[in-house]
Structures are given as structure tokens and as C-alpha cells.
Amino acid sequence: MSANQQAQIEATDERIEASHGGKWLRLTRTGARILWEQSGGDRGELELTPAGKLRGPVVEEEMDMAAESWARELMG
């Protein structure tokens, strides 16, 4: 990210929560299943594949690409 912004990150073995301003993103992992929810009310479920990708209902993508997308939305 090119802007000088930082998000607050809290993490445990099962959960990661990132927040910036009034927005937040929470990821909760149970085995290969990852539940995500955002402060705006959006939520969903992903699966961590053996290849290290995230599989959703429509697409499978690299974890770093998903993280970039979430970061842009959180910090924007």
C-alpha cells in the first residue's frame, strides 16, 4: 500500500481481526474452513486447499491476492 496507513491486527491460533478507522475484518479458522465477516455486514465461508489457496463458492485464489483485496477494502 502506498499510503502511510496502518491497521491494527489482533491474532490468536483460530482468529485474525484487522481494523482501521471504523472498519474491521474478522477471519475465524476451524480446520480448513475459514469464516470471514466485515464490519459492513458482509460474510462468507472459504476453504483452505492443500495447495494453500482459498476456495470460495465461485473462485479459488492465492491467499496473498485475497489478502491484498481485503486490505484495499479495509484501508480505502
C-alpha positions in Angstrom: 0.0 0.0 0.0 1.4 3.3 -1.0 -0.3 5.5 1.6 1.2 5.9 5.1 -1.6 4.0 6.9 -1.6 1.2 9.4 -4.3 -1.2 10.5 -4.5 -2.7 14.0 -4.1 -6.5 13.9 -5.1 -9.0 16.7 -4.5 -12.7 16.2 -4.9 -16.0 18.0 -4.4 -19.5 16.7 -8.1 -19.5 15.5 -8.8 -15.9 14.7 -7.4 -12.8 13.0 -9.0 -9.4 13.2 -7.8 -6.4 11.3 -9.3 -2.9 12.0 -8.8 0.6 10.6 -10.9 3.5 11.5 -14.4 2.2 11.9 -13.9 -0.8 9.6 -12.9 -4.3 10.6 -12.4 -7.7 9.0 -12.5 -10.9 11.1 -11.3 -14.4 9.9 -12.1 -17.4 12.0 -10.5 -20.7 11.1 -11.7 -24.2 12.0 -9.5 -26.8 10.3 -9.6 -26.0 6.6 -12.8 -23.9 6.9 -12.4 -20.1 7.2 -15.4 -17.9 8.1 -15.0 -14.2 7.3 -17.0 -11.2 8.2 -16.7 -7.5 7.7 -18.0 -4.5 9.6 -20.4 -3.7 6.7 -22.2 -6.9 7.3 -20.7 -9.0 4.5 -19.7 -12.5 5.5 -18.9 -15.8 3.9 -17.0 -19.0 4.0 -13.8 -20.1 2.4 -11.8 -23.4 2.3 -8.0 -23.5 2.6 -6.9 -26.0 0.0 -3.9 -28.4 0.3 -2.1 -26.2 -2.2 -2.5 -23.2 0.1 -5.2 -21.4 -1.9 -8.5 -20.1 -0.7 -11.6 -21.6 -2.4 -14.9 -19.8 -2.3 -18.2 -20.6 -3.8 -17.2 -19.0 -7.2 -13.4 -18.8 -7.4 -10.2 -20.2 -6.0 -7.4 -17.7 -5.5 -3.9 -17.4 -3.9 -4.0 -16.3 -0.3 -1.9 -13.2 -0.9 -4.2 -12.0 -3.6 -7.2 -12.4 -1.3 -5.3 -10.5 1.5 -4.5 -7.7 -0.9 -8.1 -7.3 -1.9 -9.2 -7.3 1.8 -6.5 -4.7 2.7 -7.6 -2.3 -0.1 -11.2 -2.5 1.0 -10.3 -2.1 4.7 -8.0 0.8 4.2 -10.0 2.5 1.5 
